[in-house]
Amino acid sequence: MDKLRLKRCGRKQPIYRIVAIDVRSRSEGRDLRKVSFYDLIKNQTYSNVPAILYFFEKSAQPTGTVHDISKKAEIFKELRVNYTN
């Protein structure tokens, strides 16, 4: 089973990647794919929406923080549009 979770990549400024990762691997382990970036200082999200939708369709579960970030970025609206068509 896969999860979408945050992975820190900034040293001085906290910048996070949202990655798809296997549940059994450690949190800073090897990820399957990088699907988004989240800049905490600027409060901006740079998303690869087709990749995120692909992992949601494969029943990947987002963590709580990733769920909140995706909700702010309106990714779930894209998911509903794809299911209705």
N, CA, C and O of each residue as an XYZ file, in Angstrom:
340
protein
N       0.840     -1.177      0.000
C       0.000      0.000      0.000
C       0.886      1.241      0.000
O       1.925      1.275      0.659
N       0.468      2.242     -0.736
C       1.233      3.481     -0.851
C       0.593      4.581     -0.029
O      -0.607      4.562      0.244
N       1.421      5.542      0.359
C       0.957      6.730      1.071
C       1.553      7.955      0.421
O       2.645      7.902     -0.143
N       0.839      9.051      0.500
C       1.373     10.353      0.109
C       1.750     11.060      1.401
O       0.898     11.307      2.254
N       3.027     11.386      1.540
C       3.487     12.029      2.773
C       4.533     13.083      2.464
O       5.054     13.155      1.351
N       4.834     13.903      3.468
C       5.818     14.969      3.322
C       7.223     14.432      3.535
O       7.450     13.535      4.346
N       8.164     15.005      2.783
C       9.570     14.677      2.942
C      10.342     15.985      2.877
O      10.278     16.689      1.870
N      11.063     16.317      3.927
C      11.770     17.592      3.983
C      12.988     17.576      3.079
O      13.750     16.609      3.069
N      13.173     18.663      2.311
C      14.351     18.732      1.439
C      15.091     20.047      1.603
O      16.164     20.200      1.021
N      14.583     20.994      2.357
C      15.290     22.250      2.582
C      16.092     22.202      3.862
O      15.628     21.665      4.869
N      17.297     22.760      3.836
C      18.125     22.738      5.029
C      17.848     23.946      5.920
O      17.469     23.801      7.082
N      18.044     25.148      5.355
C      17.818     26.359      6.152
C      16.353     26.787      6.083
O      15.750     27.120      7.103
N      15.794     26.776      4.897
C      14.386     27.106      4.735
C      13.605     25.810      4.551
O      13.957     24.992      3.701
N      12.561     25.615      5.328
C      11.826     24.353      5.213
C      11.004     24.290      3.928
O      10.002     24.992      3.788
N      11.428     23.457      3.007
C      10.684     23.166      1.793
C      10.437     21.666      1.810
O      11.348     20.881      2.071
N       9.210     21.278      1.533
C       8.844     19.878      1.615
C       8.420     19.363      0.250
O       7.835     20.092     -0.551
N       8.721     18.107      0.000
C       8.213     17.406     -1.163
C       7.067     16.527     -0.696
O       7.125     15.935      0.382
N       6.046     16.448     -1.498
C       5.003     15.471     -1.250
C       5.332     14.289     -2.153
O       5.344     14.417     -3.377
N       5.597     13.148     -1.545
C       6.060     11.980     -2.285
C       5.113     10.809     -2.057
O       4.448     10.707     -1.027
N       5.077      9.940     -3.045
C       4.388      8.668     -2.897
C       5.426      7.671     -2.416
O       6.474      7.505     -3.041
N       5.136      7.010     -1.313
C       6.106      6.117     -0.692
C       5.379      4.882     -0.169
O       4.210      4.953      0.211
N       6.068      3.771     -0.153
C       5.495      2.539      0.376
C       5.369      2.665      1.890
O       6.240      3.238      2.544
N       4.303      2.138      2.436
C       4.027      2.255      3.865
C       5.103      1.569      4.693
O       5.426      2.033      5.786
N       5.661      0.479      4.195
C       6.611     -0.301      4.970
C       7.993      0.336      5.037
O       8.803     -0.067      5.872
N       8.295      1.323      4.180
C       9.618      1.938      4.206
C       9.665      3.040      5.267
O       8.628      3.523      5.722
N      10.863      3.422      5.645
C      11.004      4.457      6.660
C      10.632      5.820      6.067
O      10.547      5.959      4.847
N      10.418      6.797      6.899
C       9.869      8.072      6.452
C      10.810      8.831      5.525
O      10.344      9.510      4.610
N      12.104      8.736      5.733
C      13.048      9.416      4.859
C      13.671      8.449      3.853
O      14.737      8.718      3.300
N      13.008      7.337      3.626
C      13.522      6.322      2.717
C      13.279      6.687      1.251
O      12.917      7.815      0.918
N      13.487      5.706      0.403
C      13.353      5.908     -1.031
C      11.878      6.045     -1.404
O      11.042      5.235     -1.004
N      11.582      7.083     -2.175
C      10.202      7.306     -2.563
C       9.931      6.723     -3.948
O      10.851      6.510     -4.737
N       8.657      6.471     -4.226
C       8.261      5.947     -5.527
C       8.259      7.050     -6.580
O       8.722      6.859     -7.705
N       7.726      8.214     -6.189
C       7.657      9.333     -7.119
C       7.419     10.623     -6.343
O       6.689     10.648     -5.352
N       8.053     11.690     -6.817
C       7.810     13.016     -6.248
C       6.624     13.612     -6.990
O       6.657     13.733     -8.215
N       5.578     13.984     -6.263
C       4.369     14.449     -6.935
C       4.078     15.930     -6.700
O       3.264     16.510     -7.419
N       4.719     16.556     -5.716
C       4.392     17.943     -5.422
C       5.474     18.556     -4.538
O       6.259     17.844     -3.912
N       5.503     19.890     -4.498
C       6.364     20.634     -3.593
C       5.491     21.547     -2.759
O       4.491     22.078     -3.241
N       5.874     21.727     -1.506
C       5.165     22.637     -0.611
C       6.188     23.551      0.042
O       7.077     23.093      0.760
N       6.054     24.857     -0.215
C       6.943     25.862      0.358
C       6.245     26.451      1.574
O       5.236     27.144      1.447
N       6.781     26.174      2.736
C       6.159     26.584      3.989
C       6.234     28.090      4.196
O       5.289     28.681      4.720
N       7.335     28.727      3.798
C       7.519     30.161      4.001
C       6.543     30.962      3.138
O       5.870     31.869      3.628
N       6.473     30.623      1.858
C       5.589     31.341      0.934
C       4.171     30.796      0.935
O       3.273     31.397      0.345
N       3.964     29.663      1.592
C       2.672     28.981      1.657
C       2.130     28.690      0.248
O       0.965     28.951     -0.049
N       3.000     28.147     -0.604
C       2.625     27.816     -1.975
C       2.821     26.330     -2.211
O       3.691     25.690     -1.620
N       1.990     25.807     -3.090
C       2.077     24.408     -3.466
C       2.249     24.314     -4.971
O       1.500     24.931     -5.729
N       3.228     23.548     -5.399
C       3.461     23.286     -6.817
C       3.146     21.817     -7.042
O       3.891     20.945     -6.593
N       2.041     21.536     -7.737
C       1.547     20.170     -7.813
C       1.596     19.609     -9.218
O       1.376     20.322    -10.197
N       1.888     18.328     -9.304
C       1.747     17.557    -10.527
C       0.419     16.813    -10.383
O       0.381     15.679     -9.906
N      -0.663     17.462    -10.800
C      -2.009     16.955    -10.550
C      -2.243     15.578    -11.167
O      -2.816     14.721    -10.493
N      -1.829     15.313    -12.423
C      -2.060     13.961    -12.954
C      -1.366     12.866    -12.151
O      -1.902     11.766    -12.020
N      -0.186     13.148    -11.613
C       0.514     12.151    -10.802
C      -0.207     11.913     -9.483
O      -0.303     10.774     -9.027
N      -0.713     12.975     -8.865
C      -1.451     12.827     -7.610
C      -2.735     12.044     -7.842
O      -3.077     11.164     -7.052
N      -3.441     12.355     -8.912
C      -4.677     11.640     -9.223
C      -4.398     10.166     -9.525
O      -5.196      9.294     -9.180
N      -3.274      9.898    -10.163
C      -2.891      8.509    -10.448
C      -2.728      7.717     -9.155
O      -3.205      6.587     -9.057
N      -2.059      8.300     -8.165
C      -1.852      7.583     -6.910
C      -3.132      7.491     -6.091
O      -3.324      6.518     -5.362
N      -4.008      8.482     -6.194
C      -5.301      8.374     -5.519
C      -6.128      7.262     -6.144
O      -6.837      6.548     -5.435
N      -6.049      7.104     -7.457
C      -6.786      6.026     -8.116
C      -6.224      4.656     -7.748
O      -6.954      3.666     -7.757
N      -4.929      4.591     -7.423
C      -4.317      3.344     -6.964
C      -4.559      3.128     -5.472
O      -3.934      2.261     -4.862
N      -5.454      3.904     -4.887
C      -5.861      3.853     -3.482
C      -4.746      4.209     -2.516
O      -4.643      3.616     -1.442
N      -3.912      5.167     -2.882
C      -2.902      5.685     -1.956
C      -3.595      6.595     -0.945
O      -4.469      7.381     -1.310
N      -3.209      6.489      0.312
C      -3.806      7.283      1.374
C      -2.897      8.447      1.730
O      -1.716      8.238      2.005
N      -3.425      9.681      1.730
C      -2.602     10.813      2.164
C      -2.556     10.890      3.692
O      -3.494     10.481      4.377
N      -1.450     11.420      4.208
C      -1.390     11.683      5.642
C      -2.276     12.893      5.938
O      -2.772     13.539      5.015
N      -2.470     13.193      7.190
C      -3.344     14.297      7.563
C      -2.879     15.638      7.016
O      -3.681     16.418      6.504
N      -1.586     15.904      7.123
C      -1.036     17.170      6.637
C      -1.131     17.270      5.128
O      -1.477     18.325      4.596
N      -0.826     16.183      4.431
C      -0.920     16.181      2.969
C      -2.369     16.347      2.536
O      -2.641     17.001      1.529
N      -3.292     15.770      3.276
C      -4.714     15.935      2.974
C      -5.114     17.400      3.081
O      -5.821     17.915      2.215
N      -4.665     18.076      4.142
C      -4.992     19.491      4.322
C      -4.371     20.358      3.227
O      -5.017     21.277      2.725
N      -3.122     20.070      2.853
C      -2.454     20.825      1.790
C      -3.161     20.602      0.462
O      -3.336     21.544     -0.311
N      -3.568     19.373      0.188
C      -4.264     19.066     -1.064
C      -5.631     19.730     -1.105
O      -6.105     20.136     -2.166
N      -6.253     19.835      0.049
C      -7.561     20.488      0.107
C      -7.424     21.983     -0.208
O      -8.251     22.547     -0.925
N      -6.374     22.622      0.331
C      -6.134     24.035      0.047
C      -5.795     24.261     -1.426
O      -6.169     25.282     -2.003
N      -5.087     23.306     -2.031
C      -4.690     23.422     -3.435
C      -5.808     22.977     -4.375
O      -5.641     23.010     -5.595
N      -6.945     22.561     -3.816
C      -8.136     22.168     -4.572
C      -7.876     20.984     -5.503
O      -8.383     20.953     -6.625
N      -7.104     20.033     -5.051
C      -6.825     18.833     -5.836
C      -8.026     17.896     -5.827
O      -8.256     17.167     -6.791
N      -8.788     17.916     -4.741
C      -9.932     17.022     -4.653
C     -11.044     17.442     -5.617
O     -11.853     16.609     -6.026
N     -11.091     18.712     -5.977
C     -12.047     19.142     -7.001
C     -11.696     18.527     -8.344
O     -12.581     18.137     -9.105
N     -10.392     18.438     -8.636
C      -9.941     17.790     -9.867
C     -10.304     16.307     -9.849
O     -10.651     15.732    -10.881
N     -10.221     15.702     -8.686
C     -10.528     14.287     -8.569
C     -12.020     14.043     -8.818
O     -12.388     13.074     -9.483
N     -12.874     14.916     -8.289
C     -14.312     14.774     -8.512
C     -14.674     14.991     -9.973
O     -15.562     14.312    -10.490
N     -14.010     15.919    -10.648
C     -14.275     16.190    -12.058
C     -13.924     14.955    -12.891
O     -14.650     14.616    -13.825
N     -12.829     14.288    -12.566
C     -12.428     13.097    -13.317
C     -13.377     11.934    -13.090
O     -13.592     11.136    -14.003
N     -13.956     11.812    -11.887
C     -14.879     10.720    -11.617
C     -16.242     10.940    -12.251
O     -16.919      9.970    -12.592
N     -16.663     12.184    -12.418
C     -17.972     12.445    -13.009
C     -17.950     12.296    -14.523
O     -18.995     12.056    -15.127
N     -16.796     12.431    -15.145
C     -16.728     12.291    -16.608
C     -16.605     10.861    -17.034
O     -16.538     10.576    -18.230
